[in-house]
């Protein structure tokens, strides 16, 4: 059968049909016999896979169509079997995805194709790229099959015929036995002098030397988009938002009322200093007051009272500094400055020493706070200045001694007060204009842990429990925030805490039937030992956290044995020498020669009085700042000392301890309540030590004795005896430094947010019920100590200062007993309803839940080796024991481990 059509479709490309010239007058479709590659790896085709392994082509047949084309393709193939042909290899491309002529075909996954997908064999990507490049090189005349004739209608007709055939035949594949690799799949296509075969042969030569393969690109499924990451998104509630409390908490002592009162007190003191300086200098230095007798009321007013008032203001300033210091890091974490947020986790939360100024705020990008602390440190030395601010001089006109102000000392003190007032006003303005980011006062470890319940910053802290100071430097690139958060997958789930914006949430996996948080690999702990395959319950014993060299590596130098013993010896020797020199030969009562010039000049300065007033007050002030440093260092370390004791401690005695943030007398009473007698003694001694510079600066006086016509330095005996008592008490406080310091030793310092996080970053404590989104500080305390703590009357609260804390946690009402009985009855009925007896694990889990709800105050916490949320060993804070599926083993406290090692060694 001959066809008269001038065109005949020979090659079929679903993405771009092509025509071949023939003698026929009608258009025909491609052959029904077509080839398609079927491979298990066809989901992600690459050029490398094609070259590496060519799948065996299988021939498919489709049911005959009633839309028959005029002539079957094989009729023409038989006539031109001797003509060179091209290979049609590749993977079928859906007909529903037409390709533009200038783009290579896209490969899609077969799961998302239409049921009527064509399986006509397509060219490889390299072939099509070659065709595309050749297509652009050809001129416009060569693109037409017949020059001068528009072939668009023929192309459209051919596409229509192919589409109709495929719609009827469908794409059902009928598998046949695979043929050998050398099965001839060529199609004989006549050239008819059109030059197509020459181009095809040239293309085959190009294919024999293909260009270097392009990098692999995994195709993206059109119907299966990659799910979005679950990341933290900062949530900013409106000021009128009731469910979300405003994050602008400020400690009471820093609020405008109390800070204003403190500024007022400083202003009154400043006004008094300026007044006495001006009034004393009137009429050429007339003075203030007539001098009476040694040790009278006027002597007390001008020698003791100014220093006493200055000490009260200084102690008030200490509390302002302490309160401000613990909120500065959190204020920095709410700042829009990346530098401030990056350095926030390295700023000290609680004071540890008072002898040197705190300059870390300048490095942390907080120059205003740095200026405040520098001015405050300079203000410390107003105490010895006030002790030497007044003197006496003989008025030759009136023939009597008169009190007068030492001009240089008074004006220097007034200048320091002016600087302090300016700094306080600056702090007040900053606090009024800056959001603190806090819901309540972060006074204890529990307050910090509550901010980490949902935190996503734990990943960078892997192994941080054994880092040294320089190990935390790599955290400097972080810019963590404090505030409200939501996640991309749960935008309505708003929570509060520390997080990193745009970072992933914590991830979990199921291992051995338990949900575990994905943590660092075991190889991240270089000192961990692992043996072969890990069995359930094998926690990869870490020897680094068991090493005494690592576990007890850090302790402030002044708390080490050598320093403490040296300090105790120094204090005792100085006390004995002071008493011996003072009472031998009645030197304090009868006086001694000043050994310096005693005359008073016109400005009121006397070398003798300045030496025996300023120097004793300065030495006493140094002793006061030293004991204050010891006191606050042990206040800060007390939670870790308690957690490191045998058996651990309750939350009230450890996690909720806030001695560093308490007022002096309040800290003493709280320490007595918790039976922390060392802290009680030191806090009381530090409070009493405020009297040492006051008494030392006022009790010695240069006096003119008319009997012997001589000037002697005598002591005001009442003040001197009081000074001896306080010095003896100081020595007792120094001796109190000896016990329990070994428990305060840690692998590294623990006074910044980053250092505290290193103890709990893998601890299960942050997933406990007590720390699950507490809305207020009272709610957090109630969860840790029991609801009875909140239901106490005023009398019970007052008596709790004297009673042991564990008595406050007992059920004190019949309702509590009834609740506990009802819970036991419910568990009994539940046990009868089920025939299967509960397992030991289930019983431990149920008991843990019951204790967490009904008796939280009995739960004990410790600092030691525990199994973290990732199933590995870590050193930090956790419950001493846990029940149920969460229990890997009990927490190992260092003292208990050491005792077991000693016992094993003796055996």
Phi, psi and omega in degrees: 000126181255144179246145183262000184291134179287349182238147175215127181282118183252315183248138182241123171237116187300324182283331181209095183297148179231150184245149176235135183285137176212177182278350185288154178265353184241155178270139179236162179270174176290170182296149174289335177278112182223165189239142178219139180276132177237114183218149178291340181260020184282357181290323182235077183284140175223161179296327180293319180293326178295317182288327185286317184215109178271120181289153180287123179288139179243137182272137182239150176236147176243157179300149180296146180258144175281348172271077184280138173281160185303322184219139177283149186294326186293340178295324178278331178295325180293329181284338186233042184288344182267003182271137178303148182227167178257158179270137175250101183232155176137198184245138180298143180243136182301141178291337183284356182244074180296145182252145174285150185299333185268004184239145175289155182292148177266144179256133182235162180285143185289343181290341185248018178273159178288153178301336182255049181278135179285140176251021176298134183295132180249165179284154174295158178304324180295322180295314181293325177295323177295320178294319180297317179295322178291326181297322181283340179279338182285150176278173185293333182288324183286348180287334182277141178296312176244117181303135178085358182239133179283118181263010181300314180300324181290320179296316179298319180296318180297318178297320180296319179295318178297318181295316181296319179298316182292325180296326181279316184286330183077186182239024180292133182260132177249100186295142176234163178304139181293148182260164180297167182296329184267021179296129183286113179251014181289151173248133181276114182239121180289144180275324179054029175071015181270352178086004181290321184293326176299319178292322180294320179295321176297322178294322178297321177297322177294323181291333179293338175235075184291153176292164178303138181295145177282159178302147180295141174226116180287122182293145178266128178293133184292327183262357184232079181289151179295128182295145181293149178292146177268098187240164179283136176234128180292134180249126181245098180288154177287156180301334181269007183288116182284318183295337185244113182294144178294143183263064182226033180292138176227132176306149187303322184290345179258000179285159187306323182297304184288324177293325176294320177296322178294318177298322178296318179297318177295323180293321178296317178297320178296317180297321179295318179296316179295321181296311183293328179293318181286315184293323180292334185265006181289154176052040176074027177092049181292333178100182184256315194205150175285139179281132180265259179234164181291120178090011180280191183296317180297325176297317178296318183296322186262344181252325181257318188297314179302318179292323179296315178295320177297324178291322177298316178296323180294317178297321176298319178296323176304315181293324176296316179298316182296316180295319180292323183297323183280350177252347180300314179301323181285326173297321178294327181286346175261359182286157175274354179277124179294323179297316180295318181292324181293326182267356185298323184284356180253002181272135180297139179271324186230149182288141177240335181209157183231005185275333181238153182289155178266107183255004184293340182289332176293320178289333183273009180077025179238068185294328180293316176293324176298320177295321179297315182289329176292317177296321179296320179295320175296327181292337179307326189273010170289340181295306177294333176293317179294329180293336181244026186277346184228149182211177177238154178214145182278125178269111183290333180287314182271352179059047178202165178271139180229145175284143175209159181273139175281108192301311183298317181292316183294316181290327175295319177294319179298323179296320178294324177293322178297316178298320180295318180297318178298317180295321179293320176297321178297317179296320179298317180296319180297316181292329179286330186259351185243137176279133181279336182078011186250145171271324178211180186284122179279079187265341189223176176297323180299324179294324179286318181297325180297339179277355187249007185303314182248013187297145179249022183258007188287337187300323182282357183260013181301125180076010186288347181294340180248009178292153168265185186302317182288344181291338181276356184295330183289351175278357183294340179280354180280158177220063183293151179240158173241128180163200178273144182224157166220175179241162182294329180274337179230074184293339181270353179270094184262132179220168186241138177163193179264133180203173177245121183292132179084357179269156182292153173287170178293140182252153184228157176219162180255118179230126181054035178079008181240144177278121181232144178282139179289119182237196181292154177291159180297332180291347180288348177252100188294336183264004179284146178246132178224146185235105173059218181287136181275129178264159176303131182093353175272114189256019180054081185305124179261122182272340182293320181280353175263350181286133178295328180296324179274315185296324183249033188288319188253132169203133179310139187303327182280356175255000177285163187303314183298315182292318182294315180296319178297321180292319179296316179297318180298314182296315182293317180296316179296322179295315180295317180296320179297317181291321181294312181296325185286322189258343176289130181061019176055041183296323181290326183276318183271339179093171180213160182292140185288336180067006177223171181291131187253354183292145179259130181273185185294333180274359178093005183273134175227126182298323181292309181293323179295319181295316185268006172246308184291313185294312176299320178294322179295315179296317178297324179292322176298318177297321179296314179294329179292312180292331176293324177295315177298317182299308184287333175294316179286332173298318181290326182272351183302317178303321181286326176295320179289318179294333181272359179283162182298130179083355180075202183205163176286168181296324181295328181269358184222287187293330183262002179293128183224042182300327182294338183257359183270157173292159187308304183291325178297321178296322179296313181294320179294322178293322175297320180297321181270006179063033173263078190291329178298314178293325179296316181293314183293320179294323177291319180294319179295324177293317180291335181290348175298337180281341185296307178294330179294312182286321182294328180279347184242347187276340180260136187213139177275117188236141176270121180258114183289334182298314182256004182050052185217154177259126179231155174261115181244167181249139171287108191300317178300315178292326181291317178296320177297322178297320179297321179296314182292327176292322176295319176297324178297319179297323176297318178297324178294321178294330180293351178284344188294309189283156167067008182288336181296327179292340180281351181288134182228165175297330177205174181297156182221075182219007176237168180298316181296321181289325177290321178299328182298339179274344187230007188296336175238009181285146177284356182294330182285350175259004179291159180299325184298330184254015180276093174052056173292135183272335180222166176294324179298321179294321178296316180295320180296322179291328182274333187241344182109152182292337179298335179295327181274340184268008183287146175281175180297322180295320178294322178295321179291318181289339180294342177292339182251339182268154174299146186294332183292337178291336182284350185258000179283155178293122184248011180221151177300332181296321178295318178296320179296322178297318180293320178295320179297322179295318178295320179295321179296317180293326178294315178296320179296325179291325178289328183291331182255133180287325183286127178289140181294146179284168179297321179297317180293321179295321179293321178295315179297320179294322178296317179296319180295317180294321181297327183270313188268326184226059182294335182291345180270351179290136182249142181242155181213168175244113182183202182272124182224166176267120186280183180292342178268004179082008181248167180280141177215162177249124181171207186258133177196175174295149178295321179216148177228151179250164172079203186295339182279354186270118171265315174184170181287155178294138182258111179271145189300317182297320178293321178297318181295319179296320178294322179295320178294318179297319179294324179292323178292323179291000000 
